[in-house]
Amino acid sequence: MIAFEQLPKSIKKSLRYINQDVKSIEKLEQLEKTLVLYIKKRKLQLKNED
């Protein structure tokens, strides 16, 4: 796993937002669904390029 210091600035900001500002399980679950959706979409794109 990549060390926190080596992550892109935008990812660090997102993780800090999750840790500091998300106050409800509903909001956290919404963020999780969105992130998973975009990760799956990108994985599919990368697999199709090969």
C-alpha positions as CSV (number, residue, x, y, z in Angstrom):
1,M,0.0,0.0,0.0
2,I,1.2,3.5,-0.8
3,A,2.3,5.6,2.1
4,F,0.1,8.5,2.9
5,E,2.8,11.0,2.1
6,Q,3.1,9.6,-1.4
7,L,-0.6,10.0,-2.3
8,P,-1.8,12.8,-4.6
9,K,-2.9,16.0,-2.9
10,S,-6.5,15.5,-3.9
11,I,-6.7,12.0,-2.4
12,K,-5.1,13.3,0.9
13,K,-7.8,16.0,1.0
14,S,-10.5,13.5,0.4
15,L,-9.3,11.2,3.2
16,R,-8.9,14.1,5.6
17,Y,-12.5,15.2,4.7
18,I,-13.8,11.7,5.5
19,N,-11.9,11.6,8.8
20,Q,-12.7,15.1,10.0
21,D,-15.9,16.2,8.5
22,V,-18.2,13.3,7.8
23,K,-20.5,13.1,10.8
24,S,-23.1,10.5,9.6
25,I,-23.1,7.0,8.5
26,E,-25.4,7.9,5.6
27,K,-23.0,10.5,4.2
28,L,-20.1,8.0,4.6
29,E,-22.1,5.3,2.8
30,Q,-22.9,7.8,0.0
31,L,-19.2,8.6,-0.4
32,E,-18.3,5.0,-0.4
33,K,-20.8,4.1,-3.2
34,T,-19.5,7.0,-5.3
35,L,-15.9,6.1,-4.9
36,V,-16.5,2.4,-5.6
37,L,-18.5,3.3,-8.8
38,Y,-15.7,5.5,-10.1
39,I,-13.0,2.9,-9.2
40,K,-14.9,0.1,-11.0
41,K,-15.5,2.4,-14.0
42,R,-11.8,3.2,-14.3
43,K,-10.8,-0.5,-13.8
44,L,-13.0,-1.5,-16.7
45,Q,-11.5,1.3,-18.9
46,L,-8.0,0.1,-18.1
47,K,-8.9,-3.6,-18.8
48,N,-10.4,-2.7,-22.1
49,E,-7.2,-0.8,-23.1
50,D,-5.1,-4.0,-22.8
